[in-house]
Amino acid sequence: MTTDPGLLDDLEWRGLLAHSTDLDALRTALSEGPVRFYVGFDPTAPSLHMGNLVQILTARRLQLAGHVPYALVGGATGMIGDPKDSGERTLNTLDVVKDWVERVRTQIEPFLDFDGPNRATMVNNYDWTASLSTIDFLRDIGKHFPVNRMLARDVVSRRLESGISYTEFSYVLLQSMDYLNLHRDHGVTLQFGGSDQWGNITAGVELVRRADGGKVHAFATPLVTKADGTKYGKTEGDALWLDPDMLSPYAFHQFWLNAEDEKVGELLRIFTFLSREEIEDLEAQTAEKPFLRAGQKALADAVTTLVHGDEETEQAKAAAAALFGGGGLDGLSVPTLASALHEAGSVRLARSDGMPTMVDLLVETGLCKSKGEARRTVSEGGAYLNNERVGDPDHTPGESDLLGGSWLVVRRGKKHLAGVELV
């Protein structure tokens, strides 16, 4: 099978090569025929996130270029977790990690081809780690790791004063063992991952050399940051989760739609499969007419479609149009409407208290500070219920007005809106 000779040039143009081992040697290997490569994902949460998506899409790029993917889900390394800059990780139970392994597997699978000529393989490092004895681990793996070099690793040196357990200290040995095992059993000769993993990745390259005398390759993708250089959050309230139950497709689409102008070109390169010509055209449009947000719209549509599919993307766009552009609300699914209103801001009111008036709705949602202000808003023509202007401050919605059986959309003027859920 032939491979795409322009792969490495494309990765470089997209800004996906932050670090690499010998770049000329890697270029030669990728041009000589299919390379077996792997990328790993630790199940340290019930869902993958934006940072993992960089790796998934990079694996897809390599497979489309003719190379053979091994997607590793770390059932063993996930039991420990890579050391953080501060504080020990909370160790999860085996049952929790097993559940998260399956969740992560199902999130990766749609992006890779598991049936074609260069079909992907899913592996779990728990399979070759669980039965390994401590003695064998120390003799066969530990002897190749000089302690002085382990102490010099950035994350370890930062933790020495506050303290780091042997468990987290030894994480690099487990991840390196993955590369050695995949090299021995499957002929894998390339690993990549995020730049925050570069120390672990190069340790794996070195272990293969020391243990087997093998020559293998590696590269790292850059950390994606905001325009001010700060990281995107990974906490539950701030992360860009791929699981629709943890972050709705509407909120996911809105995230990309709100990308900073300075970052939109970079994000298009990393997270979409649009061509160079298409991306450069979108960058030009963004620079010339930023108010049209052409780059952001293309970005949001492309990434949401990749992760959640066409139907959810169209629902997200329809919800945004309905809430902010005056489109119809009736065609929205209840989950999409609910998630959109949660994002916009919503309140819950008890049905047992009776239907609220338009004035009550404006005050309860915080769109008006007082009933007097709410009445003035209505009289001046600035109050809307389900996108319809309301002229009577004492107007009370009926059961037929409830969207999805429980929701109302309340608006003050063109830009200020909120949801009301009657429960």
DRENDO-1510 file (C-alpha; in Angstrom, 1 decimal, always signed):
<recs>
REC; n; res; u; v; w
REC; 1; MET; +0.0; +0.0; +0.0 .
REC; 2; THR; +1.3; +3.5; -0.9 .
REC; 3; THR; +1.5; +6.3; +1.6 .
REC; 4; ASP; +1.0; +10.0; +1.2 .
REC; 5; PRO; +4.5; +11.6; +0.9 .
REC; 6; GLY; +3.1; +15.0; +1.8 .
REC; 7; LEU; +1.9; +13.9; +5.3 .
REC; 8; LEU; +4.7; +15.4; +7.3 .
REC; 9; ASP; +4.6; +18.7; +5.3 .
REC; 10; ASP; +0.8; +18.9; +6.1 .
REC; 11; LEU; +1.4; +18.2; +9.8 .
REC; 12; GLU; +4.0; +20.9; +9.9 .
REC; 13; TRP; +1.8; +23.4; +8.1 .
REC; 14; ARG; -1.1; +22.6; +10.5 .
REC; 15; GLY; +1.3; +23.3; +13.4 .
REC; 16; LEU; +1.0; +19.8; +14.7 .
REC; 17; LEU; +4.7; +19.1; +15.3 .
REC; 18; ALA; +5.8; +20.7; +18.5 .
REC; 19; HIS; +8.7; +18.2; +19.1 .
REC; 20; SER; +10.1; +15.2; +17.3 .
REC; 21; THR; +12.9; +12.8; +17.3 .
REC; 22; ASP; +15.1; +12.9; +14.2 .
REC; 23; LEU; +12.8; +14.6; +11.7 .
REC; 24; ASP; +14.7; +13.4; +8.6 .
REC; 25; ALA; +14.6; +9.8; +9.8 .
REC; 26; LEU; +10.9; +10.2; +10.5 .
REC; 27; ARG; +10.2; +11.6; +7.1 .
REC; 28; THR; +12.1; +8.8; +5.5 .
REC; 29; ALA; +10.2; +6.2; +7.5 .
REC; 30; LEU; +6.8; +7.7; +6.6 .
REC; 31; SER; +7.7; +7.8; +2.9 .
REC; 32; GLU; +9.0; +4.3; +2.6 .
REC; 33; GLY; +5.7; +2.6; +3.4 .
REC; 34; PRO; +3.0; +2.1; +6.0 .
REC; 35; VAL; +4.3; +2.8; +9.5 .
REC; 36; ARG; +2.6; +1.2; +12.5 .
REC; 37; PHE; +2.0; +4.0; +15.1 .
REC; 38; TYR; +0.3; +4.4; +18.4 .
REC; 39; VAL; -1.2; +7.0; +20.6 .
REC; 40; GLY; -2.4; +6.5; +24.1 .
REC; 41; PHE; -5.4; +7.7; +26.1 .
REC; 42; ASP; -5.6; +7.4; +29.9 .
REC; 43; PRO; -9.2; +6.9; +31.2 .
REC; 44; THR; -8.8; +9.4; +34.1 .
REC; 45; ALA; -12.3; +10.8; +33.5 .
REC; 46; PRO; -15.5; +9.3; +32.0 .
REC; 47; SER; -15.0; +11.3; +28.8 .
REC; 48; LEU; -12.2; +12.4; +26.5 .
REC; 49; HIS; -11.9; +16.2; +26.0 .
REC; 50; MET; -10.5; +18.8; +23.6 .
REC; 51; GLY; -6.9; +17.9; +24.2 .
REC; 52; ASN; -7.5; +14.3; +23.4 .
REC; 53; LEU; -9.4; +15.3; +20.2 .
REC; 54; VAL; -6.1; +16.7; +18.9 .
REC; 55; GLN; -4.6; +13.2; +19.2 .
REC; 56; ILE; -7.6; +11.4; +17.8 .
REC; 57; LEU; -7.7; +13.6; +14.7 .
REC; 58; THR; -3.9; +13.4; +14.2 .
REC; 59; ALA; -4.2; +9.6; +14.3 .
REC; 60; ARG; -7.0; +9.9; +11.6 .
REC; 61; ARG; -4.7; +12.0; +9.5 .
REC; 62; LEU; -1.9; +9.4; +9.7 .
REC; 63; GLN; -4.3; +6.6; +8.8 .
REC; 64; LEU; -5.8; +8.5; +5.9 .
REC; 65; ALA; -2.2; +8.9; +4.7 .
REC; 66; GLY; -1.8; +5.2; +4.6 .
REC; 67; HIS; -0.3; +4.3; +8.0 .
REC; 68; VAL; -1.6; +1.8; +10.6 .
REC; 69; PRO; -3.0; +3.0; +13.9 .
REC; 70; TYR; -2.9; +1.4; +17.3 .
REC; 71; ALA; -5.2; +3.2; +19.7 .
REC; 72; LEU; -4.2; +2.5; +23.3 .
REC; 73; VAL; -6.6; +2.9; +26.1 .
REC; 74; GLY; -4.7; +2.8; +29.4 .
REC; 75; GLY; -6.6; +0.5; +31.7 .
REC; 76; ALA; -3.3; +0.1; +33.7 .
REC; 77; THR; -1.8; +3.6; +33.4 .
REC; 78; GLY; -5.3; +5.0; +34.1 .
REC; 79; MET; -5.2; +3.3; +37.5 .
REC; 80; ILE; -2.4; +5.6; +38.4 .
REC; 81; GLY; -2.5; +8.7; +36.2 .
REC; 82; ASP; +0.3; +10.9; +35.0 .
REC; 83; PRO; +1.8; +13.1; +37.8 .
REC; 84; LYS; +0.2; +16.5; +38.0 .
REC; 85; ASP; +2.2; +19.7; +38.7 .
REC; 86; SER; +0.7; +19.9; +42.2 .
REC; 87; GLY; -0.9; +17.3; +44.4 .
REC; 88; GLU; -1.4; +13.5; +44.1 .
REC; 89; ARG; -4.2; +12.2; +41.9 .
REC; 90; THR; -7.2; +10.5; +43.5 .
REC; 91; LEU; -6.9; +6.8; +42.7 .
REC; 92; ASN; -10.0; +5.3; +41.1 .
REC; 93; THR; -11.2; +1.8; +41.7 .
REC; 94; LEU; -10.6; -0.9; +39.1 .
REC; 95; ASP; -14.4; -1.0; +38.3 .
REC; 96; VAL; -14.5; +2.7; +37.7 .
REC; 97; VAL; -11.5; +2.6; +35.4 .
REC; 98; LYS; -12.9; -0.4; +33.5 .
REC; 99; ASP; -16.1; +1.6; +32.9 .
REC; 100; TRP; -14.2; +4.6; +31.7 .
REC; 101; VAL; -12.0; +2.4; +29.4 .
REC; 102; GLU; -15.2; +1.3; +27.6 .
REC; 103; ARG; -16.5; +4.9; +27.4 .
REC; 104; VAL; -13.2; +6.1; +25.9 .
REC; 105; ARG; -13.1; +3.2; +23.4 .
REC; 106; THR; -16.5; +4.1; +22.1 .
REC; 107; GLN; -15.4; +7.7; +21.7 .
REC; 108; ILE; -12.3; +6.9; +19.7 .
REC; 109; GLU; -13.8; +4.2; +17.5 .
REC; 110; PRO; -15.9; +6.4; +15.1 .
REC; 111; PHE; -12.8; +8.4; +14.0 .
REC; 112; LEU; -10.7; +5.4; +12.8 .
REC; 113; ASP; -11.2; +2.7; +10.2 .
REC; 114; PHE; -11.1; -0.7; +11.8 .
REC; 115; ASP; -11.9; -2.7; +8.6 .
REC; 116; GLY; -9.7; -1.2; +5.8 .
REC; 117; PRO; -6.3; -2.3; +4.4 .
REC; 118; ASN; -4.5; -0.3; +7.1 .
REC; 119; ARG; -7.1; -1.1; +9.7 .
REC; 120; ALA; -6.8; +0.3; +13.2 .
REC; 121; THR; -6.4; -1.9; +16.3 .
REC; 122; MET; -7.6; -1.0; +19.8 .
REC; 123; VAL; -5.4; -2.2; +22.7 .
REC; 124; ASN; -5.5; -1.9; +26.5 .
REC; 125; ASN; -2.2; -1.9; +28.4 .
REC; 126; TYR; -4.0; -3.6; +31.3 .
REC; 127; ASP; -3.8; -6.8; +29.2 .
REC; 128; TRP; +0.0; -7.0; +29.4 .
REC; 129; THR; +0.5; -5.2; +32.8 .
REC; 130; ALA; -1.9; -7.0; +35.1 .
REC; 131; SER; -0.1; -10.3; +35.1 .
REC; 132; LEU; +3.4; -8.8; +35.3 .
REC; 133; SER; +5.2; -9.6; +38.6 .
REC; 134; THR; +6.9; -7.0; +40.6 .
REC; 135; ILE; +10.3; -8.8; +40.2 .
REC; 136; ASP; +9.9; -9.0; +36.4 .
REC; 137; PHE; +8.9; -5.4; +36.2 .
REC; 138; LEU; +11.9; -4.2; +38.3 .
REC; 139; ARG; +14.4; -6.5; +36.4 .
REC; 140; ASP; +13.2; -6.1; +32.9 .
REC; 141; ILE; +11.9; -2.5; +32.9 .
REC; 142; GLY; +13.2; -0.7; +36.0 .
REC; 143; LYS; +16.9; -1.5; +35.3 .
REC; 144; HIS; +16.8; +0.7; +32.2 .
REC; 145; PHE; +15.7; +3.9; +34.1 .
REC; 146; PRO; +18.5; +5.9; +35.8 .
REC; 147; VAL; +17.0; +7.5; +38.9 .
REC; 148; ASN; +19.0; +10.7; +38.3 .
REC; 149; ARG; +17.3; +11.2; +34.9 .
REC; 150; MET; +13.9; +10.5; +36.4 .
REC; 151; LEU; +14.5; +13.1; +39.2 .
REC; 152; ALA; +15.4; +15.6; +36.5 .
REC; 153; ARG; +12.0; +15.4; +34.8 .
REC; 154; ASP; +10.2; +18.7; +35.1 .
REC; 155; VAL; +7.0; +17.4; +36.7 .
REC; 156; VAL; +9.0; +15.4; +39.2 .
REC; 157; SER; +11.4; +18.2; +40.1 .
REC; 158; ARG; +8.5; +20.5; +40.7 .
REC; 159; ARG; +6.9; +18.0; +43.0 .
REC; 160; LEU; +10.0; +17.0; +45.1 .
REC; 161; GLU; +9.5; +19.7; +47.7 .
REC; 162; SER; +5.8; +19.1; +48.2 .
REC; 163; GLY; +6.2; +15.4; +47.8 .
REC; 164; ILE; +5.4; +12.8; +45.2 .
REC; 165; SER; +4.5; +9.1; +45.8 .
REC; 166; TYR; +6.5; +6.3; +44.3 .
REC; 167; THR; +3.3; +5.4; +42.4 .
REC; 168; GLU; +3.2; +8.6; +40.4 .
REC; 169; PHE; +7.0; +8.6; +40.2 .
REC; 170; SER; +6.9; +5.3; +38.5 .
REC; 171; TYR; +4.3; +6.2; +35.9 .
REC; 172; VAL; +6.9; +6.9; +33.2 .
REC; 173; LEU; +8.0; +3.3; +33.5 .
REC; 174; LEU; +4.5; +2.0; +32.8 .
REC; 175; GLN; +4.0; +4.3; +29.8 .
REC; 176; SER; +7.4; +3.5; +28.4 .
REC; 177; MET; +6.6; -0.2; +28.7 .
REC; 178; ASP; +3.7; +0.3; +26.4 .
REC; 179; TYR; +6.0; +1.4; +23.5 .
REC; 180; LEU; +8.3; -1.6; +24.2 .
REC; 181; ASN; +5.4; -4.1; +24.2 .
REC; 182; LEU; +3.8; -2.7; +21.0 .
REC; 183; HIS; +7.2; -2.6; +19.3 .
REC; 184; ARG; +7.9; -6.2; +20.2 .
REC; 185; ASP; +4.4; -7.7; +19.6 .
REC; 186; HIS; +3.1; -5.5; +16.8 .
REC; 187; GLY; +6.0; -3.8; +15.1 .
REC; 188; VAL; +5.0; -0.3; +16.1 .
REC; 189; THR; +7.8; +2.2; +15.4 .
REC; 190; LEU; +6.1; +5.5; +16.0 .
REC; 191; GLN; +4.4; +7.1; +19.0 .
REC; 192; PHE; +2.9; +10.6; +19.3 .
REC; 193; GLY; +1.0; +12.5; +21.9 .
REC; 194; GLY; +0.6; +15.9; +23.4 .
REC; 195; SER; +3.7; +18.0; +24.2 .
REC; 196; ASP; +3.0; +17.7; +27.9 .
REC; 197; GLN; +3.7; +14.0; +27.4 .
REC; 198; TRP; +7.0; +14.5; +25.6 .
REC; 199; GLY; +9.1; +13.3; +28.6 .
REC; 200; ASN; +7.1; +10.1; +28.8 .
REC; 201; ILE; +7.2; +9.6; +25.0 .
REC; 202; THR; +11.0; +10.0; +24.7 .
REC; 203; ALA; +11.5; +7.7; +27.7 .
REC; 204; GLY; +9.6; +5.0; +25.7 .
REC; 205; VAL; +11.9; +5.6; +22.7 .
REC; 206; GLU; +14.9; +5.2; +25.0 .
REC; 207; LEU; +13.5; +2.1; +26.6 .
REC; 208; VAL; +13.1; +0.4; +23.2 .
REC; 209; ARG; +16.7; +1.3; +22.3 .
REC; 210; ARG; +18.1; +0.1; +25.7 .
REC; 211; ALA; +16.0; -3.1; +25.9 .
REC; 212; ASP; +16.0; -4.2; +22.3 .
REC; 213; GLY; +18.4; -2.0; +20.4 .
REC; 214; GLY; +15.5; -0.8; +18.4 .
REC; 215; LYS; +15.3; +2.4; +16.4 .
REC; 216; VAL; +11.9; +4.0; +16.8 .
REC; 217; HIS; +10.4; +7.5; +16.2 .
REC; 218; ALA; +8.2; +10.0; +18.1 .
REC; 219; PHE; +6.6; +13.4; +17.8 .
REC; 220; ALA; +4.4; +15.6; +20.0 .
REC; 221; THR; +1.6; +17.9; +19.1 .
REC; 222; PRO; +1.5; +21.4; +20.7 .
REC; 223; LEU; -0.7; +22.4; +23.7 .
REC; 224; VAL; -3.7; +24.3; +22.4 .
REC; 225; THR; -4.1; +27.5; +24.4 .
REC; 226; LYS; -6.2; +30.6; +24.3 .
REC; 227; ALA; -5.0; +33.8; +22.7 .
REC; 228; ASP; -3.5; +35.0; +26.1 .
REC; 229; GLY; -1.5; +31.8; +26.4 .
REC; 230; THR; -3.7; +30.2; +29.2 .
REC; 231; LYS; -4.9; +26.7; +29.0 .
REC; 232; TYR; -8.4; +25.6; +28.3 .
REC; 233; GLY; -9.8; +24.1; +31.5 .
REC; 234; LYS; -10.1; +20.4; +32.2 .
REC; 235; THR; -12.3; +20.6; +35.3 .
REC; 236; GLU; -15.8; +19.3; +35.0 .
REC; 237; GLY; -17.3; +22.8; +34.8 .
REC; 238; ASP; -14.9; +24.1; +32.2 .
REC; 239; ALA; -13.7; +21.2; +30.0 .
REC; 240; LEU; -14.7; +20.8; +26.4 .
REC; 241; TRP; -15.9; +17.2; +26.9 .
REC; 242; LEU; -16.7; +15.0; +23.9 .
REC; 243; ASP; -19.5; +13.1; +25.7 .
REC; 244; PRO; -22.8; +14.8; +24.8 .
REC; 245; ASP; -24.1; +14.0; +28.3 .
REC; 246; MET; -21.3; +16.0; +29.9 .
REC; 247; LEU; -21.4; +18.8; +27.4 .
REC; 248; SER; -24.3; +19.3; +25.0 .
REC; 249; PRO; -23.7; +19.4; +21.3 .
REC; 250; TYR; -25.2; +23.0; +21.4 .
REC; 251; ALA; -22.7; +24.1; +24.0 .
REC; 252; PHE; -19.9; +22.3; +22.1 .
REC; 253; HIS; -20.9; +24.2; +18.9 .
REC; 254; GLN; -21.1; +27.5; +20.7 .
REC; 255; PHE; -17.6; +27.0; +22.1 .
REC; 256; TRP; -16.1; +26.9; +18.6 .
REC; 257; LEU; -18.4; +29.6; +17.3 .
REC; 258; ASN; -17.0; +31.9; +20.0 .
REC; 259; ALA; -13.3; +31.3; +19.1 .
REC; 260; GLU; -11.1; +34.3; +19.2 .
REC; 261; ASP; -10.3; +35.8; +15.8 .
REC; 262; GLU; -6.5; +35.5; +16.6 .
REC; 263; LYS; -6.9; +31.7; +17.1 .
REC; 264; VAL; -9.4; +30.7; +14.4 .
REC; 265; GLY; -6.8; +29.9; +11.8 .
REC; 266; GLU; -4.8; +27.7; +14.2 .
REC; 267; LEU; -8.0; +25.9; +15.3 .
REC; 268; LEU; -9.1; +25.3; +11.7 .
REC; 269; ARG; -5.7; +23.8; +10.9 .
REC; 270; ILE; -5.6; +21.5; +14.0 .
REC; 271; PHE; -9.3; +20.4; +14.3 .
REC; 272; THR; -10.6; +20.3; +10.8 .
REC; 273; PHE; -9.9; +18.4; +7.6 .
REC; 274; LEU; -10.5; +21.5; +5.4 .
REC; 275; SER; -7.9; +22.0; +2.7 .
REC; 276; ARG; -5.1; +24.5; +2.9 .
REC; 277; GLU; -6.9; +26.7; +0.3 .
REC; 278; GLU; -10.1; +26.6; +2.2 .
REC; 279; ILE; -8.5; +27.5; +5.5 .
REC; 280; GLU; -6.4; +30.3; +4.0 .
REC; 281; ASP; -9.6; +31.7; +2.4 .
REC; 282; LEU; -11.4; +31.6; +5.7 .
REC; 283; GLU; -8.5; +33.3; +7.4 .
REC; 284; ALA; -8.6; +36.1; +4.8 .
REC; 285; GLN; -12.4; +36.5; +5.3 .
REC; 286; THR; -11.9; +36.7; +9.1 .
REC; 287; ALA; -9.2; +39.3; +8.7 .
REC; 288; GLU; -11.2; +41.5; +6.3 .
REC; 289; LYS; -14.7; +41.1; +7.8 .
REC; 290; PRO; -14.4; +39.7; +11.3 .
REC; 291; PHE; -18.0; +40.6; +12.1 .
REC; 292; LEU; -19.2; +37.9; +9.7 .
REC; 293; ARG; -17.3; +35.3; +11.7 .
REC; 294; ALA; -16.9; +33.1; +8.6 .
REC; 295; GLY; -13.9; +31.2; +10.1 .
REC; 296; GLN; -15.7; +30.5; +13.4 .
REC; 297; LYS; -18.9; +29.3; +11.7 .
REC; 298; ALA; -16.9; +26.9; +9.5 .
REC; 299; LEU; -14.9; +25.7; +12.5 .
REC; 300; ALA; -17.9; +25.2; +14.7 .
REC; 301; ASP; -19.8; +23.3; +11.9 .
REC; 302; ALA; -16.8; +21.1; +11.0 .
REC; 303; VAL; -15.8; +20.1; +14.5 .
REC; 304; THR; -19.3; +19.5; +15.8 .
REC; 305; THR; -20.1; +17.3; +12.8 .
REC; 306; LEU; -16.9; +15.3; +13.4 .
REC; 307; VAL; -17.7; +14.7; +17.0 .
REC; 308; HIS; -21.5; +14.7; +17.1 .
REC; 309; GLY; -22.7; +14.2; +13.6 .
REC; 310; ASP; -24.7; +16.2; +11.0 .
REC; 311; GLU; -28.0; +16.0; +12.8 .
REC; 312; GLU; -26.8; +17.4; +16.1 .
REC; 313; THR; -24.9; +20.2; +14.2 .
REC; 314; GLU; -28.0; +21.3; +12.4 .
REC; 315; GLN; -30.0; +21.2; +15.7 .
REC; 316; ALA; -27.3; +23.4; +17.3 .
REC; 317; LYS; -27.4; +25.9; +14.5 .
REC; 318; ALA; -31.2; +25.9; +14.5 .
REC; 319; ALA; -31.2; +26.5; +18.2 .
REC; 320; ALA; -28.8; +29.5; +17.9 .
REC; 321; ALA; -30.8; +30.9; +15.1 .
REC; 322; ALA; -34.1; +30.5; +17.0 .
REC; 323; LEU; -32.7; +32.0; +20.2 .
REC; 324; PHE; -30.6; +34.8; +18.7 .
REC; 325; GLY; -31.8; +35.3; +15.2 .
REC; 326; GLY; -35.5; +35.1; +15.4 .
REC; 327; GLY; -35.9; +31.6; +13.9 .
REC; 328; GLY; -38.7; +29.2; +14.8 .
REC; 329; LEU; -38.6; +27.3; +18.1 .
REC; 330; ASP; -41.0; +24.6; +17.2 .
REC; 331; GLY; -38.5; +22.5; +15.2 .
REC; 332; LEU; -36.0; +22.1; +18.1 .
REC; 333; SER; -35.7; +18.9; +20.0 .
REC; 334; VAL; -36.3; +19.1; +23.7 .
REC; 335; PRO; -32.7; +18.2; +24.7 .
REC; 336; THR; -31.3; +20.8; +22.3 .
REC; 337; LEU; -33.7; +23.5; +23.5 .
REC; 338; ALA; -33.0; +22.6; +27.1 .
REC; 339; SER; -29.2; +22.7; +26.7 .
REC; 340; ALA; -29.4; +26.0; +24.8 .
REC; 341; LEU; -31.5; +27.6; +27.5 .
REC; 342; HIS; -29.2; +26.3; +30.2 .
REC; 343; GLU; -26.3; +27.9; +28.4 .
REC; 344; ALA; -28.2; +31.2; +28.0 .
REC; 345; GLY; -29.4; +31.1; +31.6 .
REC; 346; SER; -32.5; +29.6; +33.0 .
REC; 347; VAL; -34.6; +29.4; +36.1 .
REC; 348; ARG; -37.0; +26.8; +37.4 .
REC; 349; LEU; -40.5; +27.7; +38.6 .
REC; 350; ALA; -43.0; +25.4; +40.2 .
REC; 351; ARG; -46.2; +24.6; +38.3 .
REC; 352; SER; -48.0; +24.4; +41.6 .
REC; 353; ASP; -47.6; +28.2; +41.9 .
REC; 354; GLY; -49.7; +28.7; +38.8 .
REC; 355; MET; -48.6; +30.3; +35.4 .
REC; 356; PRO; -46.5; +33.4; +35.9 .
REC; 357; THR; -47.4; +36.6; +34.1 .
REC; 358; MET; -45.1; +38.3; +31.6 .
REC; 359; VAL; -44.0; +40.7; +34.3 .
REC; 360; ASP; -43.3; +37.8; +36.7 .
REC; 361; LEU; -41.2; +36.1; +34.0 .
REC; 362; LEU; -39.1; +39.1; +33.3 .
REC; 363; VAL; -38.4; +39.6; +37.0 .
REC; 364; GLU; -37.9; +35.9; +37.9 .
REC; 365; THR; -35.3; +35.4; +35.0 .
REC; 366; GLY; -33.4; +38.6; +36.1 .
REC; 367; LEU; -34.0; +40.2; +32.8 .
REC; 368; CYS; -35.7; +43.1; +34.7 .
REC; 369; LYS; -34.8; +44.2; +38.2 .
REC; 370; SER; -38.3; +45.1; +39.3 .
REC; 371; LYS; -41.9; +44.8; +38.3 .
REC; 372; GLY; -42.0; +48.4; +37.5 .
REC; 373; GLU; -39.1; +48.0; +35.1 .
REC; 374; ALA; -40.7; +44.9; +33.6 .
REC; 375; ARG; -44.0; +46.8; +33.0 .
REC; 376; ARG; -42.1; +49.6; +31.2 .
REC; 377; THR; -40.2; +47.0; +29.1 .
REC; 378; VAL; -43.6; +45.5; +28.0 .
REC; 379; SER; -45.2; +48.9; +27.3 .
REC; 380; GLU; -42.2; +50.0; +25.2 .
REC; 381; GLY; -42.5; +46.8; +23.0 .
REC; 382; GLY; -39.3; +45.2; +24.3 .
REC; 383; ALA; -40.8; +42.0; +25.9 .
REC; 384; TYR; -41.0; +38.7; +24.0 .
REC; 385; LEU; -42.3; +35.3; +24.8 .
REC; 386; ASN; -41.2; +32.4; +22.6 .
REC; 387; ASN; -40.0; +35.0; +20.1 .
REC; 388; GLU; -43.4; +36.7; +19.9 .
REC; 389; ARG; -43.8; +40.3; +21.2 .
REC; 390; VAL; -46.1; +40.6; +24.2 .
REC; 391; GLY; -48.0; +43.9; +24.7 .
REC; 392; ASP; -49.9; +43.0; +27.9 .
REC; 393; PRO; -47.8; +43.0; +31.1 .
REC; 394; ASP; -50.4; +40.7; +32.7 .
REC; 395; HIS; -50.3; +38.2; +29.8 .
REC; 396; THR; -50.2; +34.7; +31.2 .
REC; 397; PRO; -48.9; +31.8; +28.9 .
REC; 398; GLY; -51.0; +28.7; +28.5 .
REC; 399; GLU; -50.1; +25.1; +28.4 .
REC; 400; SER; -49.9; +25.3; +24.6 .
REC; 401; ASP; -47.1; +27.8; +24.9 .
REC; 402; LEU; -44.8; +25.4; +26.8 .
REC; 403; LEU; -42.1; +24.2; +24.4 .
REC; 404; GLY; -41.4; +20.5; +24.9 .
REC; 405; GLY; -44.1; +20.5; +27.6 .
REC; 406; SER; -42.2; +22.6; +30.1 .
REC; 407; TRP; -40.1; +25.4; +28.6 .
REC; 408; LEU; -40.6; +29.1; +27.9 .
REC; 409; VAL; -38.2; +31.5; +26.1 .
REC; 410; VAL; -38.3; +35.0; +27.6 .
REC; 411; ARG; -36.5; +37.9; +25.9 .
REC; 412; ARG; -35.9; +41.5; +26.7 .
REC; 413; GLY; -35.0; +43.4; +23.6 .
REC; 414; LYS; -32.9; +41.6; +20.9 .
REC; 415; LYS; -29.9; +40.4; +22.9 .
REC; 416; HIS; -31.1; +39.5; +26.4 .
REC; 417; LEU; -32.9; +36.2; +26.9 .
REC; 418; ALA; -33.4; +33.5; +29.4 .
REC; 419; GLY; -35.3; +30.2; +29.7 .
REC; 420; VAL; -38.0; +29.3; +32.2 .
REC; 421; GLU; -38.6; +25.6; +33.0 .
REC; 422; LEU; -41.9; +24.9; +34.7 .
REC; 423; VAL; -41.6; +21.8; +36.9 .
</recs>
